[in-house]
């Protein structure tokens, strides 16, 4: 079956794709840190951050619809976490709403916190989408390993990304088998069947993990991520990181 890989656009020939993965990680982490520590009332700074990210999206040659679709998938979870803050934060009242006997008031401080969470979360999400979409996943994990990220974390992400599609195929085949053998029936019957399928899927996943582990041990796996090429820093990579840091400092100064 077809899968939507998060790095399916990682082979595009663009400036952003050509930079060293380690430099991209450092640059985007710096961007996120600058965004996080920007005061919520620095509206000009957030506009400049958005313009800068838009330029990076254009440089990456990623489809605009792909970037927007990926980012909007996560925004509802951010809204769920921040939607009630304007109603519960104390401060100067900006407005009130009545829902039957329930009286809700919105404060300016609450609206500012809501804006702060939404803007910073969306900019950070765009950074992560650019980083992952412009870098092969194996190179990304190798870059984190080179930057001294705990090896257990990189291993977990590596196996998760590699085998989640295998488990997904297994689940689809089980669902197809269930549908072909159980036409109609009560809802309770389907719930019981799905519960049994979850248990079977867990057992199959455990058995597959065990067999993969023994196979890796037999082939001398030492816990290091292997890639076809090693990373080499160039003057172009250093110039890119310096330019990003300079732009971020300028935005922070101008947007005060």
Buried (B, 14 or more C-beta within 10 A) or exposed (E): EEEEEBBEBBEBEBBBBEBBBBBBBBBBEBBBEBBEEBEBEBEEBBEBBBEBBEEBBEBBBBEEEBBEEBBEEBEEEBEEEBEEBBBEBEBEEEEEEEEEEEEEBBBBBBBBBBBBBBBBBBBBBBBBBBBBBBBBBBBBBBBBBBEEBEEEEBBEBBBEBEBEEEBEEBBEEBEEEBEEEEEEEEEEEBEEBEEEBEEEBEEBBEEBEEEBEEEEEEEEEEEEBEBEEEBEEEEEBEEBBEEBBEBBEEBBEEBE
